[in-house]
Amino acid sequence: MVTVDKSKLKWRDSISNYSYIVGSIQEVLLIIRAICLAPIYIILARILQWIINLVCGPYRSHYEQDKALSYDILWDLKYHFVMLNEITCFLRKFRKVQDISVIEEEDISLYCVNDTDFVFARARPGTDLYDCDKHPFLFLAQHNTAIELITVSHQALFRYINAKPYNDGRNITLSYMNGRCGSTLACSMIHKTRQCTVVSEPWAMLDTLKYAYTAHPKFQADNHNFIKATVLTIAKDPKRKYFIKMGMVTGVLVKVIKDMFPAAKEIYMYRAFRPTMMSYRKMLGPFAMMILAGGLVPLCAQERRHRDIWQRNKTIDPYKKFFFWMFCNMDYFYQESRIRTDIESYSYESFQADQEGYIRHLLGAMGIGPEYVQLAMSATNQDSQENSPWSRKKLAGKYGKLPEETFQWARKVAKEFGIDCEGKDYSITNFPNGWETFEEAKSK
């Protein structure tokens, strides 16, 4: 009979608790620092920017129709406690008026969308923003390498995009996901083939949701124009294949993308609930999750039935709110799959069970041949998020446990959405259009 020294187990638990407490204290200190410094940064930055604009422009005469305004970046303010991708993250000096076609240049990419403009960033010379090994997330690469900003007004960009030859999206694959599900690894695998430009989480796709689903009269008439312009300035070369990994709250777009890009391919990536939430807990920490969860519910619950389910299960628990966001995001896919069979789903568990089959099918769906499978599989030997704040090394030892009652609540609410899960990891059992079923149909 094997005996277990319970004192060692208690010691291990105490170390785990100690790590959790230290991590929480560090997060609290960061938040306190942010709260204290944010007003100073924001007020001083706005005053400095106002003075620079007063001296250097742009003036009214610079706002020519269908032109782009170029700004030199003077200082990266590093607002690490607010959204990274905002034009106010930089002190900038107006340089010149340019032709709008400047946005087609290889080193310029769509950075963000605000109430007046689409904002593009020029990367530092020698930077490949789409090299997923060096830059796992586009929005971080853009922020860290930007040397120039270019702004184009909404209406000017709409006219520019609509004047181009029609693109039905056949060169574009859009990947929706809940996050922490192997989607960054998928980007790395596809990038290894060099047969496709991989755009990993462009922040502009999140920004454009504010305008694509608003009832504000200033933007409502152009709801679809925002989505069309954003997608076609991210995937700006119609002769090149693009794989765009969308941000984590963009599931609602699955309802409208097909209307604008009928030949575009769409996939959904997901993972069992327990490892997904534990990974988020390690990545964000409890305080960031609490702040983020407060904004996710109203952002994602766009449908009446979502709001009804929320009213029946309303809670202040941030982890449960996070779960509710995931269910809303997934539900758009569930609804769409009832009328369409052309959106495939990929679970992380199916990747673990059959890596080669998963990769072969994923590449095949994008028109990339089986001869590239082994090259893509080489990405599994490295950490796909190594050059990011969320690498395995940086997350190692962070506390990721959640109360079991949270998962039981999630199982009950998921059922109301029509999502079934089972097992200790709360694996989803009825996600529609799994890639494996398409493979089985082929073999028959």
C-alpha positions in Angstrom: 0.0 0.0 0.0 1.3 3.4 -1.0 1.2 6.1 1.7 1.0 9.8 1.0 2.7 12.3 3.2 -0.2 14.8 3.7 2.2 17.4 5.1 3.8 17.7 1.7 0.5 18.1 0.0 -0.4 20.9 2.5 3.0 22.5 1.8 2.3 22.3 -2.0 -1.1 23.9 -1.4 0.4 26.7 0.6 3.0 27.4 -2.1 0.1 27.6 -4.6 -1.8 29.9 -2.4 1.3 32.0 -1.8 1.8 32.4 -5.6 -1.8 33.4 -5.9 -1.5 36.0 -3.1 1.7 37.5 -4.5 0.3 37.6 -8.0 -2.8 39.3 -6.8 -0.8 41.9 -4.8 1.2 42.6 -7.9 -2.0 43.1 -10.0 -3.4 45.4 -7.3 -0.2 47.5 -7.3 -0.3 47.8 -11.1 -3.9 48.9 -11.0 -3.2 51.5 -8.2 -0.3 52.8 -10.3 -2.5 53.0 -13.3 -5.3 54.8 -11.4 -2.8 57.3 -10.1 -0.9 57.9 -13.3 -3.8 57.7 -15.8 -5.3 61.1 -15.1 -1.8 62.7 -15.3 -0.9 61.0 -18.5 -4.3 61.7 -20.1 -4.5 65.3 -19.1 -0.9 66.2 -19.9 -1.0 64.2 -23.2 -4.1 66.0 -24.4 -2.7 69.4 -23.4 0.6 68.7 -25.2 -1.2 67.3 -28.3 -3.4 70.4 -28.4 -0.3 72.7 -28.3 1.4 70.6 -31.1 -1.7 70.7 -33.2 -2.0 74.5 -32.7 1.5 75.0 -33.9 1.9 72.3 -36.6 -1.7 71.6 -37.8 -3.5 70.0 -39.4 -5.5 73.1 -40.2 -8.9 73.3 -41.9 -7.1 73.7 -45.3 -5.5 70.3 -44.9 -8.7 68.4 -44.7 -9.1 67.9 -48.5 -11.7 65.4 -49.7 -10.4 61.9 -50.3 -6.9 62.6 -48.9 -4.9 61.0 -46.1 -3.2 63.0 -43.3 0.2 61.8 -42.2 1.7 62.3 -38.7 5.1 61.6 -37.3 5.1 59.9 -34.0 7.0 61.9 -31.4 6.4 59.8 -28.3 4.8 56.5 -27.4 2.9 57.2 -24.2 2.7 53.5 -23.4 -0.8 53.5 -21.9 -0.5 50.0 -20.7 -3.5 50.5 -18.5 -5.9 51.5 -21.3 -6.6 50.1 -24.7 -3.4 49.8 -26.7 -4.7 50.6 -30.1 -5.9 54.1 -29.9 -4.5 57.1 -31.7 -4.2 58.9 -28.3 -1.5 56.4 -27.3 0.9 58.5 -29.3 2.0 62.1 -29.3 2.1 63.0 -32.9 3.0 65.9 -35.2 1.2 66.6 -38.5 3.5 66.2 -41.4 1.7 66.4 -44.8 -1.4 65.6 -46.9 -1.0 62.5 -49.0 -3.0 60.6 -51.6 -5.2 58.0 -50.1 -3.5 55.3 -52.1 -0.6 55.5 -49.6 -2.5 52.9 -47.5 -1.7 50.2 -50.1 2.0 50.3 -49.2 3.4 47.1 -47.8 4.6 48.5 -44.5 1.3 50.3 -43.7 -1.5 48.4 -42.0 -4.9 49.3 -40.5 -4.3 50.2 -36.8 -7.7 51.2 -35.4 -11.0 52.9 -36.1 -12.3 55.9 -34.2 -15.3 58.2 -34.4 -13.9 60.2 -37.3 -11.2 58.2 -39.0 -9.6 54.9 -40.0 -6.1 55.1 -38.6 -3.2 53.3 -40.3 0.3 52.8 -38.9 3.6 52.6 -40.8 6.0 50.0 -39.3 9.7 50.5 -38.6 11.8 49.6 -41.7 12.6 45.9 -41.8 9.6 44.9 -39.7 7.4 42.0 -41.0 4.2 42.5 -39.1 2.8 39.2 -40.4 5.7 37.0 -39.2 3.8 35.1 -36.5 7.0 33.7 -35.0 8.2 37.2 -34.1 4.8 38.9 -33.8 2.1 36.5 -32.5 -0.4 39.4 -32.3 -0.7 42.1 -34.9 -2.0 44.8 -32.6 1.1 44.5 -30.3 3.4 44.5 -33.3 1.8 47.6 -34.7 1.9 49.5 -31.4 5.5 48.6 -30.7 6.9 49.3 -34.2 4.8 52.3 -35.4 6.8 55.3 -36.7 4.1 57.1 -38.6 0.3 57.4 -38.4 -2.0 58.0 -41.4 -5.6 59.0 -40.9 -8.4 58.7 -43.5 -11.9 59.9 -42.8 -14.7 57.3 -42.8 -16.5 58.5 -45.9 -13.2 59.0 -47.9 -12.2 55.4 -47.2 -15.7 54.1 -48.1 -15.6 55.9 -51.4 -12.0 54.5 -52.0 -13.0 50.9 -51.2 -16.3 51.0 -53.2 -14.5 52.3 -56.2 -12.2 49.2 -56.3 -13.1 46.1 -58.4 -15.6 43.8 -56.6 -14.0 41.3 -54.2 -16.2 38.4 -53.2 -13.8 37.3 -50.5 -12.6 34.1 -52.1 -9.0 34.9 -51.0 -10.0 35.4 -47.3 -10.5 32.9 -44.5 -11.9 34.4 -41.3 -11.4 32.5 -38.0 -13.8 33.3 -35.1 -12.9 31.9 -31.6 -13.4 32.2 -27.9 -9.7 32.6 -27.3 -7.2 30.3 -25.5 -8.2 27.5 -27.9 -5.1 27.0 -30.1 -6.0 29.7 -32.6 -2.5 31.4 -32.2 -0.9 28.0 -32.8 -3.1 27.6 -35.9 -1.8 31.0 -37.1 1.8 29.8 -36.6 1.2 26.6 -38.5 -0.4 28.4 -41.4 2.4 31.0 -41.4 5.1 28.2 -41.6 3.7 27.2 -45.1 4.4 30.7 -46.5 1.3 30.2 -48.7 -0.9 32.7 -46.9 -0.6 36.0 -45.1 -1.7 35.5 -41.5 -3.3 38.5 -39.8 -3.5 37.6 -36.1 -6.1 39.7 -34.2 -6.3 43.0 -35.9 -7.7 45.4 -33.3 -9.6 47.3 -36.0 -12.0 44.4 -36.3 -13.0 45.0 -32.6 -13.2 48.8 -33.2 -15.5 48.5 -36.2 -18.1 46.5 -34.2 -18.9 49.7 -32.3 -19.9 51.3 -35.6 -21.3 48.3 -37.4 -23.9 47.6 -34.6 -24.7 51.0 -33.4 -28.1 52.8 -33.7 -26.3 56.2 -33.6 -27.7 58.2 -36.6 -24.2 59.4 -37.4 -23.0 55.9 -38.2 -26.1 53.8 -38.8 -26.4 54.3 -42.5 -22.8 53.0 -42.9 -23.1 49.9 -40.7 -22.0 47.5 -43.4 -19.6 49.9 -45.0 -17.5 49.8 -41.8 -17.2 46.0 -41.9 -16.5 46.0 -45.7 -13.9 48.7 -45.5 -12.2 47.1 -42.4 -11.9 43.7 -44.0 -10.7 45.0 -47.4 -8.0 47.2 -45.9 -6.7 44.3 -43.8 -6.8 41.9 -46.7 -5.9 44.6 -49.3 -4.3 42.4 -52.0 -7.0 40.4 -53.8 -4.3 38.2 -55.4 -3.0 37.0 -52.0 -4.5 34.5 -49.6 -5.3 35.8 -46.1 -6.1 34.1 -42.9 -7.6 36.6 -40.4 -7.8 35.5 -36.8 -10.6 37.7 -35.4 -10.7 39.1 -31.9 -12.5 37.3 -29.2 -15.8 39.3 -29.3 -16.4 39.2 -33.1 -18.6 36.2 -33.3 -21.6 38.4 -34.1 -20.0 39.2 -37.5 -20.7 35.6 -38.7 -24.3 36.8 -39.4 -23.3 39.5 -41.9 -19.9 38.6 -43.4 -21.4 36.2 -45.9 -23.7 38.9 -47.3 -20.7 41.1 -48.2 -18.2 38.3 -49.0 -20.1 35.3 -50.3 -17.0 33.4 -51.3 -15.1 34.0 -48.0 -14.4 30.9 -45.8 -15.3 31.0 -42.1 -14.2 28.7 -39.3 -14.8 28.7 -35.6 -12.2 27.5 -33.0 -13.0 26.5 -29.5 -11.9 24.4 -26.5 -13.4 22.7 -23.4 -14.6 25.2 -20.8 -12.3 24.3 -17.9 -8.9 24.7 -19.7 -10.2 27.8 -21.6 -11.2 29.6 -18.4 -8.1 28.5 -16.4 -5.9 29.8 -19.3 -7.8 33.1 -19.2 -7.4 33.3 -15.5 -3.7 32.9 -15.8 -3.4 35.3 -18.7 -5.5 38.2 -17.3 -5.7 37.7 -13.6 -8.9 38.3 -11.5 -8.9 42.1 -11.6 -8.5 42.4 -15.4 -11.1 39.7 -15.9 -13.5 41.6 -13.6 -13.1 44.8 -15.5 -13.3 43.1 -18.9 -16.3 41.0 -18.0 -18.3 44.1 -17.0 -18.1 45.4 -20.6 -18.4 42.0 -22.4 -22.0 41.2 -21.4 -23.6 44.4 -22.9 -21.3 44.2 -25.9 -22.1 40.6 -26.8 -25.7 40.2 -25.8 -27.0 41.8 -29.0 -30.0 39.5 -29.3 -33.3 39.5 -27.4 -32.9 35.9 -26.3 -29.4 36.6 -25.0 -30.7 39.3 -22.8 -33.6 37.1 -21.6 -31.2 34.4 -20.6 -29.0 36.9 -18.8 -32.0 38.3 -16.9 -32.8 34.7 -15.7 -29.2 34.1 -14.6 -27.9 37.5 -13.7 -24.8 37.5 -11.6 -22.1 39.8 -10.4 -19.4 37.1 -10.5 -16.8 38.1 -13.1 -16.0 34.6 -14.1 -19.7 33.8 -14.8 -20.0 37.0 -16.8 -17.0 35.8 -18.8 -18.7 32.5 -19.4 -21.8 34.3 -20.5 -19.9 36.3 -23.1 -18.5 33.0 -24.5 -21.9 31.5 -24.8 -23.2 34.6 -26.7 -20.2 34.5 -29.0 -20.7 30.8 -29.7 -24.5 31.1 -30.1 -24.1 33.2 -33.2 -22.3 30.3 -34.8 -24.9 27.8 -33.5 -27.7 29.9 -35.1 -25.9 30.3 -38.4 -25.0 26.6 -38.7 -28.8 25.8 -38.7 -29.1 27.4 -42.1 -25.5 27.0 -43.4 -23.1 24.0 -43.5 -20.1 25.9 -45.0 -18.7 27.1 -41.6 -16.4 24.5 -40.1 -15.5 24.2 -36.4 -12.1 23.1 -35.0 -11.8 22.1 -31.3 -8.4 22.0 -29.5 -9.3 18.5 -28.3 -9.6 17.3 -31.9 -6.1 18.8 -32.5 -4.7 16.9 -29.6 -6.3 13.6 -30.8 -5.2 13.9 -34.4 -2.7 16.7 -35.1 -1.9 15.7 -38.7 -5.5 15.3 -39.7 -6.5 18.6 -38.1 -3.7 20.5 -39.9 -4.3 18.7 -43.2 -8.0 19.7 -43.2 -7.3 23.2 -42.0 -4.8 23.8 -44.8 -7.1 22.1 -47.3 -10.0 24.4 -46.4 -7.8 27.3 -47.4 -6.6 25.8 -50.7 -3.1 24.8 -49.3 -2.0 21.4 -50.5 -1.1 18.4 -48.3 2.6 18.7 -49.2 2.8 21.6 -46.7 1.4 19.6 -43.7 4.8 18.6 -42.3 6.1 22.1 -42.6 3.0 23.4 -40.7 3.5 20.7 -38.0 6.9 22.1 -37.2 5.1 24.9 -35.4 3.9 22.4 -32.7 7.5 22.2 -31.5 7.6 25.8 -30.2 5.5 28.2 -28.1 3.3 30.1 -30.6 3.1 33.0 -28.1 6.7 33.1 -27.1 7.3 36.7 -28.2 4.2 38.0 -26.4 3.2 38.9 -22.8 1.4 35.6 -22.6 4.1 33.0 -23.4 4.2 29.7 -21.5 7.3 30.8 -19.6 5.6 34.0 -18.4 2.3 32.3 -17.4 4.1 29.3 -15.7 3.2 29.1 -12.1 0.3 31.6 -12.3 -2.8 30.6 -10.5 -5.5 29.4 -12.8 -8.1 27.6 -10.6 -11.7 28.6 -10.5 -14.5 27.5 -8.1 -16.3 24.3 -9.2 -19.6 26.1 -8.6 -18.7 28.5 -11.5 -18.4 25.6 -13.9 -21.7 24.0 -12.7 -23.4 27.4 -13.2 -21.8 27.6 -16.7 -23.1 24.1 -17.6 -26.7 25.1 -16.6 -26.6 28.4 -18.6 -24.9 26.7 -21.6 -27.8 24.3 -21.7 -30.2 27.3 -22.2 -28.1 28.3 -25.2 -28.4 24.8 -26.6 -24.7 24.0 -25.8 -24.0 20.6 -24.2 -20.9 19.8 -22.2 -19.6 16.8 -20.2 -16.7 15.4 -18.4 -14.3 16.9 -15.9 -13.1 19.5 -18.4 -16.7 20.4 -19.5 -15.9 19.4 -23.1 -18.5 20.6 -25.6 -20.3 17.6 -27.2 -22.7 19.2 -29.8 -20.6 21.9 -31.5 -21.9 21.8 -35.1 -19.9 21.3 -38.4 -16.8 19.7 -36.8 -14.0 19.3 -39.3 -13.9 15.5 -38.5 -17.4 15.1 -39.9 -16.4 16.7 -43.2 -13.4 14.3 -43.4 -15.7 11.3 -42.7 -18.0 12.4 -45.4 -15.1 12.6 -47.9 -13.9 9.1 -47.1 -17.4 7.7 -47.9 
